[in-house]
Amino acid sequence: MSTEKKNYVLPIIMMIALFGMISFVTGLQNPMGIIVKSQFGASNFMSQLGNAANFIAYAFMGYPAGMLLQRIGYKKTALAAIAVGFFGVGIQFLSGQAESFVIYLLGAFVAGFSMCMLNTVVNPMLNTLGGGGNKGNQLIQVGGSFNSLMATIVPVLVGYLIGNAAQATIKDANPALFIAMGIFVLAFLVLFFVNIPEPRLEKAAVSTEKSKHSALSFRHFILGAVAIFVYVGVEVGIPNIANLFMTEGADKGGLGIDTTTAGTVVGTYWFLMLIGRLLGAAVGAKVSSKAMLSLASTLGLVFVLLAIFLPTSIQVSMPVFQSDISFGLAAVPVNVMLLVLCGLCTSIMWGGIFNLAVEGLGKYTEAASGIFMVMVCGGGILPLIQGSVADSLSFLSSYWVIAIGLAFLLYYALIGSKNVNKDIPVE
């Protein structure tokens, strides 16, 4: 048994690395928004198209990824996902050489397919490699923490690489793209040559009679699926538009902050998400999902409303996570600090919404999980809407989109999450 565990050390490390890669490649679309505004003269709406392409891929790939997992197993699905991810990032690199916005969007879309496939694989595979139970759960928590860490590093790294936002090009981000492709190659080779146990799901006796119900028969699940759509959009939209707000010149309604400082500020948002997740894990056994989601939504709503209404002339010295993995102070408007603090709120929302939405679903839970993966596409659609509002009105006015989203999440926590369909058999 000990020999088997030793054999799994490398694939476990690679799975945790891939957990981080999901965040790294997805997070690249945030600072890339600044680059395409500079290189292609894109509007705020267009700057979010790469992020949208990345997330909308989930709508196309969520269900097929689950089917692929059942047909060819975890190892082959993971290898396919890594290969697709390599090509997606490679296309984004080529877009810099060709100086083509369309090729960049294609790369972001292909990378999104990979991220969806990897999301479908890494959680259950880490659980399997850990032997299930507490050890498997522990590995998933480690993977989740590494995911947050990579999300922290990306805007800091690319912000540093960009330098002057007004002259930024995709080629400036090449080192980050090369790092991503290198990790994909290494992960592919390790997984290809190492034996990995395939989860053997016991085939329960399935009735030939088709059920007239489904996960969508439950009102609290339907509202929960909408809540996931909204949540991912809120989580992504807050830092993406904040980055544009900070780096845009004062003549266009921005703050004119240099990209390195802006990157560290946005990195701090993701770092606070990491802190929030650790705190959530610590109190999760004692505090209900309903209470956690209610508190997080309320606090987030207060932060966003204050950010919208307070004047940008109020400056604060904000501690930021810097590129040398230390903390320093950066002078920013209080509005930006309030938006960054939302990272503490968004950190625990996914788990809270998921738990509330699948409560009482029984045999429909697995299908519900697949629908959730499709609804992740909200991370691409809401920032597009927010970017459009920023173009029409102002950056801070665009945060009304976020405020409305947080108000819906609060409604879901307090009222919408109640199971009103307890009469439906779930065994």
C-alpha positions as CSV (number, residue, x, y, z in Angstrom):
1,M,0.0,0.0,0.0
2,S,2.8,2.4,0.9
3,T,4.4,1.7,-2.5
4,E,1.2,2.7,-4.3
5,K,1.0,5.9,-2.3
6,K,4.6,6.8,-3.2
7,N,3.7,6.2,-6.9
8,Y,0.9,8.7,-6.5
9,V,3.0,11.5,-5.2
10,L,3.9,12.9,-8.6
11,P,0.3,12.8,-10.0
12,I,-1.0,14.3,-6.8
13,I,1.5,17.2,-7.3
14,M,0.5,17.5,-10.9
15,M,-3.3,17.6,-10.0
16,I,-2.7,20.3,-7.5
17,A,-0.6,22.2,-10.1
18,L,-3.5,21.8,-12.6
19,F,-5.9,23.1,-9.9
20,G,-3.7,26.2,-9.9
21,M,-3.5,26.3,-13.7
22,I,-7.3,26.6,-13.9
23,S,-7.0,29.8,-11.9
24,F,-3.8,31.0,-13.7
25,V,-5.2,30.6,-17.3
26,T,-8.6,32.0,-16.3
27,G,-7.0,34.9,-14.4
28,L,-4.9,35.8,-17.4
29,Q,-8.0,37.3,-19.1
30,N,-8.1,40.0,-16.4
31,P,-4.8,41.8,-17.2
32,M,-5.2,40.8,-20.9
33,G,-8.2,43.1,-20.9
34,I,-5.8,46.0,-20.2
35,I,-3.5,44.8,-23.0
36,V,-6.2,44.6,-25.7
37,K,-7.5,48.1,-24.8
38,S,-4.0,49.4,-25.4
39,Q,-3.0,47.3,-28.4
40,F,-6.4,47.2,-30.3
41,G,-8.1,50.3,-28.9
42,A,-10.8,48.1,-27.5
43,S,-13.7,49.5,-25.5
44,N,-14.4,48.3,-21.9
45,F,-17.1,46.0,-23.4
46,M,-14.6,44.5,-25.9
47,S,-11.9,44.2,-23.3
48,Q,-14.1,41.7,-21.5
49,L,-14.7,39.5,-24.6
50,G,-11.6,37.3,-23.9
51,N,-12.9,36.7,-20.4
52,A,-16.4,36.0,-21.8
53,A,-15.0,33.6,-24.4
54,N,-13.2,31.7,-21.6
55,F,-16.3,31.3,-19.5
56,I,-18.9,30.8,-22.2
57,A,-16.9,27.7,-23.2
58,Y,-18.3,26.2,-20.0
59,A,-21.8,26.5,-21.5
60,F,-20.7,24.3,-24.4
61,M,-18.4,21.9,-22.6
62,G,-20.0,21.4,-19.2
63,Y,-22.2,18.5,-20.2
64,P,-19.9,16.9,-22.8
65,A,-17.0,16.9,-20.2
66,G,-19.1,14.8,-17.8
67,M,-20.0,12.4,-20.6
68,L,-16.3,12.2,-21.6
69,L,-15.4,11.4,-18.0
70,Q,-17.8,8.5,-18.0
71,R,-16.7,7.0,-21.3
72,I,-12.9,7.3,-21.3
73,G,-12.1,7.8,-17.6
74,Y,-10.3,10.3,-15.5
75,K,-6.7,9.9,-16.9
76,K,-7.6,10.2,-20.6
77,T,-10.0,13.1,-19.9
78,A,-7.3,14.9,-17.9
79,L,-4.7,14.3,-20.7
80,A,-7.2,15.6,-23.3
81,A,-7.9,18.7,-21.2
82,I,-4.2,19.4,-20.8
83,A,-3.6,19.1,-24.5
84,V,-6.5,21.5,-25.3
85,G,-5.2,23.9,-22.6
86,F,-1.7,23.9,-24.2
87,F,-3.2,24.7,-27.6
88,G,-5.5,27.4,-26.2
89,V,-2.7,29.3,-24.5
90,G,-0.5,28.7,-27.6
91,I,-3.2,30.4,-29.8
92,Q,-3.1,33.3,-27.4
93,F,0.7,33.5,-27.8
94,L,0.3,33.4,-31.6
95,S,-2.3,36.2,-31.4
96,G,0.6,38.4,-30.1
97,Q,2.8,37.5,-33.0
98,A,0.0,38.1,-35.5
99,E,-1.3,41.1,-33.6
100,S,-4.8,39.8,-34.0
101,F,-7.7,40.4,-31.6
102,V,-9.8,37.7,-33.3
103,I,-7.0,35.0,-32.8
104,Y,-6.7,36.1,-29.1
105,L,-10.5,35.5,-28.6
106,L,-10.2,32.1,-30.3
107,G,-7.3,31.2,-27.9
108,A,-9.4,32.3,-24.9
109,F,-12.3,30.2,-26.1
110,V,-10.2,27.1,-26.6
111,A,-8.5,27.6,-23.2
112,G,-12.0,27.8,-21.7
113,F,-12.8,24.3,-23.0
114,S,-9.7,23.1,-21.2
115,M,-10.6,24.8,-18.0
116,C,-14.1,23.3,-18.0
117,M,-12.7,19.8,-18.6
118,L,-10.0,20.2,-15.9
119,N,-12.6,21.4,-13.4
120,T,-14.6,18.3,-14.1
121,V,-11.6,16.1,-13.5
122,V,-9.3,17.5,-10.8
123,N,-11.7,17.4,-7.8
124,P,-12.7,13.7,-8.1
125,M,-9.2,12.7,-9.2
126,L,-7.5,14.3,-6.2
127,N,-10.1,12.6,-4.0
128,T,-9.3,9.3,-5.6
129,L,-5.6,9.7,-5.3
130,G,-6.0,10.5,-1.7
131,G,-8.0,7.3,-1.1
132,G,-11.2,9.2,-0.5
133,G,-12.5,10.2,2.9
134,N,-10.6,12.8,5.0
135,K,-7.4,12.5,3.0
136,G,-9.1,13.0,-0.3
137,N,-11.0,16.0,1.1
138,Q,-7.7,17.4,2.5
139,L,-6.0,17.2,-1.0
140,I,-9.0,19.0,-2.5
141,Q,-8.6,21.8,0.1
142,V,-4.9,22.0,-0.7
143,G,-5.7,22.2,-4.4
144,G,-8.3,25.0,-3.7
145,S,-5.8,27.0,-1.7
146,F,-3.2,26.7,-4.5
147,N,-6.0,27.8,-6.9
148,S,-6.5,31.0,-4.9
149,L,-2.7,31.6,-4.6
150,M,-2.3,31.4,-8.4
151,A,-5.2,33.8,-8.8
152,T,-3.3,36.2,-6.6
153,I,-0.1,35.9,-8.5
154,V,-1.4,36.3,-12.1
155,P,-2.5,40.0,-12.0
156,V,0.7,40.9,-10.0
157,L,3.0,39.1,-12.5
158,V,1.3,40.4,-15.7
159,G,0.9,43.9,-14.2
160,Y,4.6,43.9,-13.7
161,L,5.3,42.5,-17.2
162,I,3.0,45.1,-18.9
163,G,4.8,48.1,-17.4
164,N,3.2,51.1,-19.2
165,A,-0.5,50.3,-19.8
166,A,-0.6,52.8,-22.7
167,Q,2.0,50.9,-24.7
168,A,1.1,47.3,-23.6
169,T,0.9,44.5,-26.2
170,I,0.2,40.8,-25.9
171,K,3.9,40.1,-26.4
172,D,4.5,41.6,-23.0
173,A,2.5,38.7,-21.4
174,N,4.6,36.1,-23.3
175,P,6.6,35.0,-20.1
176,A,3.3,34.2,-18.3
177,L,2.0,32.3,-21.4
178,F,5.2,30.3,-21.6
179,I,5.0,29.4,-17.9
180,A,1.4,28.1,-18.5
181,M,2.4,26.0,-21.6
182,G,5.5,24.6,-19.7
183,I,3.3,23.4,-16.8
184,F,0.9,21.9,-19.2
185,V,3.6,19.9,-21.0
186,L,5.1,18.7,-17.7
187,A,1.7,17.7,-16.3
188,F,0.9,15.8,-19.6
189,L,4.2,13.8,-19.5
190,V,3.8,12.9,-15.8
191,L,0.2,11.8,-16.1
192,F,0.9,9.9,-19.3
193,F,3.6,7.7,-17.8
194,V,2.1,7.2,-14.3
195,N,-0.7,4.7,-13.5
196,I,-3.7,6.4,-11.9
197,P,-6.6,4.5,-10.3
198,E,-9.9,5.0,-12.0
199,P,-12.8,5.5,-9.6
200,R,-15.0,2.4,-9.8
201,L,-18.5,3.6,-9.4
202,E,-20.9,0.9,-8.3
203,K,-23.7,0.6,-10.8
204,A,-26.9,0.9,-8.9
205,A,-29.9,-0.9,-10.2
206,V,-31.7,1.7,-12.3
207,S,-35.4,1.5,-12.8
208,T,-36.5,1.2,-16.4
209,E,-39.3,3.5,-15.7
210,K,-38.3,7.0,-16.6
211,S,-38.8,9.5,-13.7
212,K,-41.1,12.4,-14.5
213,H,-39.0,14.6,-12.2
214,S,-35.5,16.0,-12.5
215,A,-33.2,18.4,-10.7
216,L,-35.1,21.2,-12.5
217,S,-38.3,20.1,-10.7
218,F,-37.0,21.8,-7.6
219,R,-37.5,25.6,-7.3
220,H,-34.7,26.0,-4.8
221,F,-32.3,24.3,-7.3
222,I,-33.4,26.4,-10.3
223,L,-32.9,29.6,-8.2
224,G,-29.6,28.1,-7.0
225,A,-28.4,27.5,-10.6
226,V,-29.2,31.2,-11.3
227,A,-27.3,32.1,-8.1
228,I,-24.2,30.3,-9.3
229,F,-24.5,32.1,-12.7
230,V,-24.7,35.5,-10.8
231,Y,-22.0,34.6,-8.3
232,V,-19.3,33.7,-10.8
233,G,-20.1,36.9,-12.7
234,V,-19.9,39.0,-9.5
235,E,-16.6,37.3,-8.4
236,V,-15.0,37.9,-11.8
237,G,-16.5,41.3,-12.6
238,I,-15.4,43.1,-9.4
239,P,-11.6,42.7,-10.0
240,N,-11.8,42.8,-13.8
241,I,-13.5,46.2,-14.0
242,A,-11.5,47.5,-11.0
243,N,-8.3,46.8,-12.9
244,L,-9.6,48.8,-16.0
245,F,-10.8,51.6,-13.7
246,M,-7.4,51.9,-12.1
247,T,-5.3,51.7,-15.2
248,E,-7.5,53.9,-17.5
249,G,-6.4,57.5,-17.8
250,A,-8.1,60.3,-15.9
251,D,-9.3,61.8,-19.2
252,K,-11.4,58.6,-19.8
253,G,-12.9,58.4,-16.3
254,G,-10.1,56.2,-14.8
255,L,-7.6,56.7,-12.0
256,G,-4.4,56.6,-14.1
257,I,-2.7,54.2,-11.7
258,D,0.3,52.3,-13.1
259,T,-0.3,48.7,-14.1
260,T,2.1,47.2,-11.5
261,T,0.3,48.9,-8.6
262,A,-3.1,48.0,-10.1
263,G,-2.0,44.4,-10.5
264,T,-0.9,44.2,-6.9
265,V,-4.3,45.7,-5.8
266,V,-6.2,43.2,-7.9
267,G,-3.9,40.4,-6.6
268,T,-4.9,41.4,-3.1
269,Y,-8.6,40.8,-3.9
270,W,-7.7,37.2,-4.8
271,F,-5.5,36.9,-1.8
272,L,-8.4,37.9,0.4
273,M,-10.4,35.2,-1.3
274,L,-7.8,32.7,-0.1
275,I,-8.0,34.1,3.5
276,G,-11.8,33.9,3.3
277,R,-11.8,30.3,2.1
278,L,-9.5,29.3,5.0
279,L,-11.7,31.1,7.5
280,G,-14.8,29.5,5.9
281,A,-13.3,26.1,6.2
282,A,-12.5,26.7,9.9
283,V,-16.0,27.8,10.8
284,G,-17.9,25.7,8.2
285,A,-18.8,22.9,10.7
286,K,-20.4,25.4,13.1
287,V,-22.1,27.9,10.8
288,S,-24.8,27.1,8.4
289,S,-24.5,27.7,4.6
290,K,-27.5,30.0,4.8
291,A,-26.0,32.1,7.6
292,M,-22.6,32.3,5.8
293,L,-24.2,33.3,2.4
294,S,-26.5,35.8,4.0
295,L,-23.6,37.5,5.9
296,A,-21.3,37.5,2.9
297,S,-24.0,38.9,0.5
298,T,-25.0,41.6,2.9
299,L,-21.4,42.7,3.6
300,G,-20.5,42.6,-0.1
301,L,-23.6,44.7,-0.9
302,V,-22.6,47.3,1.7
303,F,-19.0,47.5,0.4
304,V,-20.1,47.9,-3.3
305,L,-22.8,50.6,-2.5
306,L,-20.2,52.5,-0.4
307,A,-17.7,52.2,-3.4
308,I,-20.4,53.6,-5.8
309,F,-21.4,56.6,-3.6
310,L,-18.1,57.7,-1.9
311,P,-16.1,60.3,-3.7
312,T,-12.8,59.1,-5.3
313,S,-11.0,62.0,-3.7
314,I,-10.9,60.1,-0.4
315,Q,-7.5,58.4,-0.5
316,V,-6.4,55.5,1.7
317,S,-3.1,53.7,2.2
318,M,-4.0,50.1,1.4
319,P,-1.8,47.2,2.2
320,V,-1.3,45.2,-1.0
321,F,0.2,41.9,-1.9
322,Q,3.3,42.7,-3.9
323,S,5.4,40.9,-6.6
324,D,8.1,40.0,-4.2
325,I,5.6,38.1,-2.0
326,S,5.6,40.8,0.7
327,F,3.1,43.4,1.8
328,G,3.5,47.1,1.1
329,L,1.3,50.3,1.1
330,A,-0.3,51.8,-2.0
331,A,-2.3,55.0,-2.1
332,V,-5.7,54.3,-3.7
333,P,-9.2,55.9,-3.6
334,V,-11.3,54.3,-0.8
335,N,-13.7,53.0,-3.5
336,V,-11.0,50.6,-4.8
337,M,-10.2,49.4,-1.3
338,L,-13.9,48.6,-0.6
339,L,-14.1,46.7,-3.9
340,V,-11.0,44.7,-3.0
341,L,-12.5,43.8,0.4
342,C,-15.3,42.1,-1.4
343,G,-12.8,39.2,-2.0
344,L,-13.5,38.2,1.6
345,C,-17.2,38.0,0.8
346,T,-17.1,36.1,-2.6
347,S,-14.6,33.6,-1.2
348,I,-17.2,31.4,0.6
349,M,-20.2,31.9,-1.8
350,W,-19.7,28.9,-4.2
351,G,-19.8,26.3,-1.4
352,G,-22.7,28.0,0.3
353,I,-24.8,28.2,-2.8
354,F,-24.0,24.7,-3.9
355,N,-24.9,23.2,-0.5
356,L,-28.2,25.1,-0.3
357,A,-29.1,24.3,-4.0
358,V,-28.6,20.5,-3.8
359,E,-30.1,20.1,-0.3
360,G,-32.8,17.4,-0.5
361,L,-32.1,16.5,-4.2
362,G,-31.1,12.9,-3.4
363,K,-30.6,11.0,-6.7
364,Y,-30.8,14.2,-8.7
365,T,-27.7,15.6,-7.2
366,E,-25.2,14.3,-9.8
367,A,-27.2,15.9,-12.7
368,A,-27.5,19.1,-10.7
369,S,-23.7,19.3,-10.4
370,G,-23.4,19.1,-14.2
371,I,-25.9,22.0,-14.6
372,F,-23.8,24.0,-12.2
373,M,-20.8,23.6,-14.4
374,V,-22.7,25.0,-17.4
375,M,-23.9,28.0,-15.3
376,V,-20.3,29.0,-14.6
377,C,-20.6,30.8,-18.0
378,G,-22.0,33.7,-15.9
379,G,-18.4,34.6,-15.2
380,G,-18.2,35.7,-18.9
381,I,-21.6,37.3,-19.4
382,L,-22.0,39.5,-16.3
383,P,-18.6,41.3,-16.8
384,L,-19.6,41.9,-20.4
385,I,-22.7,43.7,-19.2
386,Q,-20.7,45.5,-16.6
387,G,-18.1,46.6,-19.2
388,S,-21.0,47.9,-21.4
389,V,-22.4,49.9,-18.6
390,A,-18.9,51.3,-17.9
391,D,-18.7,52.4,-21.5
392,S,-22.1,54.1,-21.4
393,L,-22.0,55.7,-18.0
394,S,-18.9,55.3,-15.8
395,F,-16.7,52.6,-14.1
396,L,-18.3,53.1,-10.7
397,S,-21.8,53.2,-12.2
398,S,-21.1,49.7,-13.7
399,Y,-21.0,48.3,-10.1
400,W,-24.8,48.6,-10.0
401,V,-24.7,45.3,-12.0
402,I,-22.7,43.8,-9.1
403,A,-25.0,45.4,-6.4
404,I,-28.1,43.9,-8.1
405,G,-26.3,40.5,-8.3
406,L,-25.4,40.6,-4.6
407,A,-29.0,41.6,-3.7
408,F,-30.2,38.5,-5.6
409,L,-27.7,36.3,-3.7
410,L,-29.0,37.7,-0.4
411,Y,-32.6,36.9,-1.5
412,Y,-31.6,33.4,-2.4
413,A,-29.9,32.8,1.0
414,L,-32.9,34.1,3.0
415,I,-35.9,33.0,0.9
416,G,-35.1,31.3,-2.5
417,S,-33.1,28.4,-0.9
418,K,-36.0,27.0,0.9
419,N,-37.0,23.5,-0.5
420,V,-40.7,23.9,-1.3
421,N,-40.8,20.6,-3.3
422,K,-40.4,18.1,-0.5
423,D,-43.2,16.0,-2.0
424,I,-41.0,14.9,-4.9
425,P,-39.5,11.4,-4.2
426,V,-35.6,11.5,-4.3
427,E,-34.6,7.9,-3.4
